[in-house]
Amino acid sequence: MAEPDPPRRELLRAGLQQRLQADVRRVSEHALDLLRAQIAAAFGDDPRSPVTDQLARFALAAIDGAFVAWQADREAALGQLLQSLAPWPVAARRALLAKAD
């Protein structure tokens, strides 16, 4: 099979990029839905509240960051990186609720 000409190759690349971005958005939204539900259950909050949403977004960023750190240094234990983040949701929730008042 012949290599596509440059304009066609660019169209294919743009289409793949759009599809990849849509997939990343879909997976991220699913992860946020799961995190909102887990955070709401842990604190007895409404999963649709702005505070729960913000905590879920912080959690996703922290998990993504821990994964990137682990990818950069396979000697680092992913579980240990994530475990060090465990105390922050309580403090972050407290600060967000105080700010909301």
Backbone torsions as a table, in degrees:
resi	resn	phi	psi	omega
1	MET	NA	133.2	-176.8
2	ALA	-75.5	149.9	175.8
3	GLU	-66.9	134.3	178.5
4	PRO	-64.3	149.4	178.5
5	ASP	-65.2	158.6	-174.7
6	PRO	-52.8	-45.5	179.1
7	PRO	-62.2	-40.5	179.1
8	ARG	-66.8	-39.2	178.4
9	ARG	-61.1	-40.3	178.3
10	GLU	-66.1	-39.5	177.0
11	LEU	-64.3	-42.3	178.0
12	LEU	-62.9	-43.9	179.7
13	ARG	-62.6	-42.6	179.0
14	ALA	-64.0	-41.2	178.2
15	GLY	-63.8	-42.5	177.8
16	LEU	-64.5	-39.8	179.0
17	GLN	-62.6	-43.7	178.7
18	GLN	-63.7	-41.1	179.1
19	ARG	-65.4	-41.6	178.4
20	LEU	-63.1	-44.6	178.7
21	GLN	-61.9	-40.1	178.2
22	ALA	-65.1	-40.2	178.0
23	ASP	-64.4	-42.6	179.2
24	VAL	-63.6	-42.5	177.9
25	ARG	-62.0	-43.6	-179.2
26	ARG	-63.2	-45.2	-179.9
27	VAL	-66.9	-41.0	179.1
28	SER	-63.7	-43.8	179.1
29	GLU	-63.8	-39.5	177.3
30	HIS	-63.8	-44.4	178.1
31	ALA	-61.1	-42.0	179.0
32	LEU	-64.1	-40.2	177.2
33	ASP	-59.9	-45.2	179.3
34	LEU	-65.0	-42.8	179.5
35	LEU	-65.1	-41.3	177.6
36	ARG	-58.6	-44.7	-179.5
37	ALA	-63.8	-42.9	-178.9
38	GLN	-67.8	-42.4	179.6
39	ILE	-66.4	-43.8	178.4
40	ALA	-60.8	-41.9	179.2
41	ALA	-65.9	-40.0	-178.2
42	ALA	-65.8	-37.5	-175.7
43	PHE	-104.7	-5.2	-177.0
44	GLY	70.9	32.3	-178.5
45	ASP	-103.0	170.6	174.5
46	ASP	-77.8	126.2	-179.4
47	PRO	-65.0	-15.0	179.4
48	ARG	-95.5	0.2	-177.5
49	SER	-70.7	150.4	178.6
50	PRO	-59.6	-35.9	179.6
51	VAL	-65.7	-44.8	178.3
52	THR	-62.8	-41.4	178.2
53	ASP	-61.4	-44.8	-179.2
54	GLN	-64.8	-42.2	177.5
55	LEU	-62.6	-40.0	178.6
56	ALA	-63.5	-40.5	179.1
57	ARG	-67.1	-40.7	175.3
58	PHE	-61.5	-43.9	-178.7
59	ALA	-62.4	-44.6	179.6
60	LEU	-62.3	-42.3	178.2
61	ALA	-63.5	-41.2	179.8
62	ALA	-65.7	-42.5	179.3
63	ILE	-65.9	-44.2	177.0
64	ASP	-60.0	-43.4	179.7
65	GLY	-64.0	-41.6	177.3
66	ALA	-63.0	-40.0	178.8
67	PHE	-64.6	-42.6	178.3
68	VAL	-63.8	-42.1	177.9
69	ALA	-60.8	-40.9	178.7
70	TRP	-66.7	-39.4	177.9
71	GLN	-63.6	-36.8	-179.7
72	ALA	-73.7	-28.7	-178.3
73	ASP	-140.1	93.3	-177.1
74	ARG	-66.7	-10.7	174.8
75	GLU	-73.1	-25.3	178.8
76	ALA	-72.0	139.1	178.7
77	ALA	-88.5	119.9	-177.9
78	LEU	-58.0	-43.2	178.7
79	GLY	-59.4	-39.5	179.3
80	GLN	-68.1	-40.4	177.1
81	LEU	-60.7	-44.3	-179.4
82	LEU	-70.2	-37.0	-179.3
83	GLN	-62.7	-34.5	-179.9
84	SER	-67.6	-16.4	178.8
85	LEU	-88.0	-9.0	-172.1
86	ALA	-54.3	-42.0	-176.2
87	PRO	-72.6	-19.5	-170.6
88	TRP	-66.6	-32.4	-176.9
89	PRO	-60.6	-36.0	-179.6
90	VAL	-65.3	-47.1	-179.5
91	ALA	-66.8	-41.8	-180.0
92	ALA	-65.1	-41.8	178.5
93	ARG	-61.4	-45.4	179.9
94	ARG	-59.0	-44.8	-179.6
95	ALA	-66.3	-41.2	179.9
96	LEU	-67.0	-39.2	178.7
97	LEU	-67.2	-38.4	178.1
98	ALA	-65.1	-39.0	179.6
99	LYS	-67.9	-33.8	-178.9
100	ALA	-71.1	-24.3	-178.4
101	ASP	-74.5	NA	NA
